[in-house]
Amino acid sequence: MAEEQASNAAYTYIWAYRVKPDSLEGFLEYYRPDGRWVELFRRAEGYLGTELLRDRAEANRYVTIDRWSSAKAFAEFRSTFASEFEQLDRHCESFTTEERDIGTFGPVEGQGRCR
């Protein structure tokens, strides 16, 4: 039961990137909240939004925060759009010197969003 509830809860994943200085324009074209990745995500049910954040101390370090309605919605997206996802992912490798999966996150039970 708890596993089923977790798969139906909001699902967020976070990635960190170190962008090559000469690739910033291309990186932003793909990763900004109206970029190529979001164009693909919007084709799937359950996509809620993307944030792109830049590190204030390191100008070439970025974080993306992608939100989905549930882990199930994200899994269905990955299955349905596997080919397009892999193609974008391979292309985008050229923009960075490092990509790191920070992890997947869900809401803390009984906690609302802070504003």
Secondary structure, 3 states (H helix, E strand, C coil): CHHHHHHHCCEEEEEEEEECHHHHHHHHHHHCCCCHHHHHHCCCCCEEEEEEEECCCCCCEEEEEEEECCHHHHHHHHHHCHHHHHHHHHHHHHHEEEEEEEEEECCCCCCCCCC
